[in-house]
Amino acid sequence: MAGLRFAAFTAVLVTLTASAPLGLAQPAPPTNLPVVFEVDDPRDGSYEAGTDALAQAHFAENVPIAILAVPCGPGSTLSPYKCATNTYHQRYRDWILQHPGLVEIGLHGLFHTEHFGELTRAEQLDMVTKGLQQMQTWNLPAGRPYAFAPPFASENADTISVLEQLGFKTSIRNSDTCIPSAKMDTFCESIALCARDANGNRVAGPSCVLLSPQTVMDQVNARQGDGKVFVVYHVQDLMLPDLVTVDSAKITKLRAILKAFRNEEIAGHYRLMTFEEHRGTPPPPTPAPNADEWVYQDFLSPPWTDESWSTTVNFQNTSPVFRGTRSIKVVETGWGALSLHKGAWGSPKSIDPRNVQALQVVVHGGTSGFTVAGRLENEAGDVFPEVVLGTIPANQWVSLSASMARLNPSAKLFDRFDIYDRNGIDRTYYVDDVLLVGSASSGTPTPTRTRTPVPPTRTPTRAPTRTSTPKPPTAATATPTRTPTRAVTVAPTRTPTKAAAPTPTRVPDKWMYQDAIVAPWINASWSATVDFANPSPVFAGTRSIKVVETGWGALSFHHGAWSATQTVDPNRYGSLRFQIYASGSGFAPSVRLENDAGQAFPSVTAASVPANQWATVSVPMTSLDPSKLPFARVDIGDSAGVSRTYYVDDLRLVGK
């Protein structure tokens, strides 16, 4: 239905083109013509893979995109207005933070079934208000959308009045006559990326035949007298007829169009932008770095307090200690937990999850290894998922880390976290160096996109890792409900008498794959067909690794040529981390190290990853190499030996 919205405009455009005299000179190239790319119809539960693919294409080519989203996904009902949304919309916020100036999120109706031009003003006000209210819960950096496009380009003067009343700044109508506004920036009569016939209908496709880059640019240049132009397409245009699978050929063609427009911008002909940039609002700045926050380092840092339950906790334990002079000794009774709360009980110091990348903690397994789990809490009683931090061996320290995306997928304020034996077994263990990792403390932040009349040639840069992890696995057996109860720490509060030791300089990450194999790593895979220049799906950058694995095969990297092996020192790295996309069905990836001496390394099976979405896998070096042997090879495969296709991106050893 949405494809019909361009019929009127395209018919006029084709007629004018057909009636132009043969040999008519093309208009001179414009100078700094504002051009906006807009995509319609993304929503939770529909077209999610296509939305990911198109967004990554725009980021890779450095071309801004305005995404006009439908807030109410599958399952929504018209009466009452109940939006059955899941969590996909959280990616919009992440994209804005990671790619400042390159993406804007706008409102595209409420359900995409409404024709605003046929409704009363009261009905329109009600529906647009509901859509706005829903999007205000998405934690967008600006707090709300400011651009609006009605479904089917159906609107009237009441629509404009409603938008002005609700504080929208831009009104977009993809076809028909533009209704003026005294308060809003208006964009009307779009240029479509899909080819049309003389009657304004899509040519046989079946869904969309993308125009050539030159054809689109010719149409844009012909409209330079308007003073601004916007090019529109729909997320469905880039998908196969099942509307689930991305059409990789169309993504390639889209990137060719975007690259051509970017080159025109470099030449000074276009100024590529979002609607909000055109109306004069600067793009949100790159978030200021947020510092790490130590929770425990020889002592519990104020204002953190102990709220553990069913445990005896000693914050002044002298042995074993990971670093400094003290650690936390935890004697846990079944289903108890070490629980740390920021602020006094009843007066919490809430933490904004946008300021935190991850929770990091070092745990000693005591006399027997165990599976460590964690969970956030807040005094509002919101529900947070249980996350398995890792399984650790006996009698050694293991550094564990869980991303905020896993611990807090709904991005809620929190003021407390719990650490415990996931199986509820009575045990004694030790904890040290508890840290909330700041959102910009490790990794290179994405540079702010600077607009100049003639932008400089873009050097591809990698955005901060966007974690898209699966929900943590649920225990096979039901566990008793954890009821936090205030407990008094048996050890007296220790008054620190010295400053915490400075954090040692961090070893840089050692990249293995980042759009290409990073030298001196070489491909050593077996029983697998491997494509290191796969264009889709891609987690970051422009390429990923496609692995078509035959049973018991593996993706394998060797450090150095076979005749000139370069061993890797395991003491310099804390974990192996990569992004993985399981095509068709989820599976549990297995990771193992090797060396040319043939020494034995354990095979570590990571948690099962879901199908058809990117997930982060992080395996501690203490699990991969407990004997701290030099290694020269890394293998990744299906732990069950099942033949399958999957994709890997952003593969690296994480420095300590």
Residue, then its C-alpha position, 0 to 999 in steps of 0.5 A: m500500500a505504501g508504494l502507491r503514495f508516489a504515483a501522482f508525483t512520478a507520473v508528472l515527473v515522467t511526463l515532463t521528462a518524456s515531453a522534453p525536447l530531444g537534445l535539451a541540455q541537462p541543468a548545470p550541477p547545483t552548488n551545495l543543494p540540500v539533499v535528504f534521504e528518507v526511509d519509511d515504515p521501519r517498526d518493531g517486529s517487521y522489516e528489522a533485518g532490512t532496517d539494520a542493513l540499510a542503516q549500516a549502508h548509510f553509515a558505511e558511505n557516510v550519507p545521513i538517513a532520516i528513518l521515519a518509524v512506525p511506533c506500534g508494531p505487530g499486535s497493536t490494537l486500535s481500541p484502546y491504543k496499545c503498542a505491542t513493541n519489543t526492543y528493536h527501537q532501542r537500536y535507534r538510540d544507539w545509532i544516534l549516539q554512535h553516528p552523530g549527525l548521520v541518523e534522525i528518527g521521525l514519526h510515521g503515523l501510529f499503526h500505518t493503517e490510518h489515513f489522516g486526510e480522512l479523519t477529524r482534527a480530534e481523531q488526528l490529534d488523538m492518534v498523533t499524540k499516542g504515537l508521540q507518547q510511545m516514541q517518548t519512551w524510547n529514550l531518544p537522545a533528543g527525548r522525542p521525534y521532531a519530524f513527521a510523515p503521514p502514511f500514504a501521504s494522506e493529510n489535510a490542513d488539520t494534520i498540519s495544525v495538529l503537528e504544530q500544536l504538538g511541537f513538531k518541527t518538520s512535516i514531510r509529504n512524499s507526494d501531492t500538494c504541499i500544505p504550508s506551515a507557518k511554524m514547520d519546515t516542510f518537505c514535499e514531492s519526493i524523488a523515489l529510488c524505485a523505477r516507475d512507469a508512465n502511469g506512476n506504478r512501479v515497474a515489474g520487480p516484483s517490489c522495487v527496481l532501483l534506479s541507477p545512481q546517475t538517473v537519481m542524480d539527474q532527477v535531483n538536479a532537475r529539482q534544484g530550483d526547489g531549493k531542497v530535495f529529498v529522496v525516499y525509499h521504503v525498507q521493504d524495497l530492500m527485502l525479498p518478497d518474504l519481507v524477512t530476508v534482506d536482498s543483498a543485491k539491492i543493498t549493493k545497488l543502494r550503496a552505489i547510489l549513496k557512494a555517488f551522492r557522497n562523491e557529489e557532496i565532496a565535489g561541492h554539488y550537494r549537502l547531504m543532511t537529515f531533516e533536523e539539520h536542514r531546519g537548523t538544529p545541529p546534530p547531537p554531539t558525540p557523548a562526552p567520555n564517561a569515566d570508569e567508576w570503581v565500586y571496590q578496589d581495596f575497599l567499598s567506595p562511597p557511596w556504595t553500601d553492602e545490601s547482600w543477603s544470605t551471605t557473610v561478607n568480609f570487605q577486608n579479606t587479606s588472601p587471596v587478593f587479585r590486586g592491592t592488599r584486600s579483596i571481598k570474601v563471600v560465604e554464600t548460602g544457597w540463593g544468597a548473593l553479594s549485593l552492592h547498592k549505590g547510596a543509602w537504602g531509600s535514597p539511591k544514587s541512580i545510574d544512567p545506563r547510557n554512561v556505562q559500557a559494562l560491569q567488570v569484576v574479578v572472581h576467584g572460584g575458591t576450592s571449586g569452580f562455579t558458574v557466576a551470574g549477575r543481575l541489576e536492580n533498582e528501588a522502583g522494582d523494575v525487572f532486569p534479566e539474569v546474565v551468566l557472567g562466566t564459568i570459572p575454575a577452582n583456585q584462580w582469579v578470572s576477569l568477567s565482564a557483562s555489557m550493559a546491553r545484556l544486563n540492561p536491555s531496556a536501558k532503565l536507571f539502576d542503583r544496585f547489582d548482585i553477583y552470585d552462584r547461579n545454581g544456588i550452591d553454598r560456597t565460598y569465593y572471592v571478589d576483587d576490582v569491581l568496576l563500572v566501565g565508562s561508556a567511552s573509556s575503552g575504545t575509540p569514539t566515533p568522530t563528530r561528523t563535521r559539515t563543510p561546503v566541500p567535505p573532505t574525503r571520508t576515511p572509513t572509521r569504526a563506530p564504537t562496538r554496538t553490542s547486540t547480545p542475545k537474552p541470557p539463557t534461562a536455568a534448566t530448573a526453576t530457581p527460588t525468587r530472590t528476595p533482597t533483604r538488608a543484611v549487616t556486614v559482619a566485618p566492620t567498615r574499613t576506613p581507607t588510609k591510602a589512595a587506591a593504586p593507579t590502574p596499569t596502562r591498558v594493553p591495546d586490543k589485537w585485531m584479527y579481523q576488521d573489514a579484512i584480515v589484519a596482518p600478520w594473521i592468515n586464514a587457516s580454516w578447514s572444512a569451511t568455505v570462508d569469504f572475508a569480503n562478505p557485504s551483508p550482513v555486516f555488524a560494523g564497517t563494510r565487510s564481514i566474514k561469511v563461513v559455510e562450515t561443514g560438520w566439525g570444520a572451523l573458521s581458523f586464524h594463524h598468527g604469521a605465515w606457517s613458516a614464520t609463526q609469531t606466538v602470542d603472549p596470553n598474559r597481555y590479553g583478557s579475552l577473545r571477543f567477536q560478533i557472530y550472526a547465526s543464519g537460519s538457526g541459533f547455535a553454541p559456538s566453540v572457541r579453542l586456541e592452538n600452537d605449532a608445538g601441538q600443546a593441548f588447549p581446552s575447547v570452550t563452548a560459549a552460550s548459545v546465540p540466537a538466529n538472524q541477529w548479531a550477538t557478542v561472544s566474549v571468552p576469558m583468556t583464563s578459560l581459553d588458556p588456563s596454563k598460559l601457554p603461548f599460542a598462535r592460532v584461534d579456531i571458531g566453529d559449531s560446538a555440535g559439529v553441525s553444518r551451517t552458515y554464519y557470519v563473524d565480524d569485529l574479531r579481536l583479542v582484548g588487551k588487559 
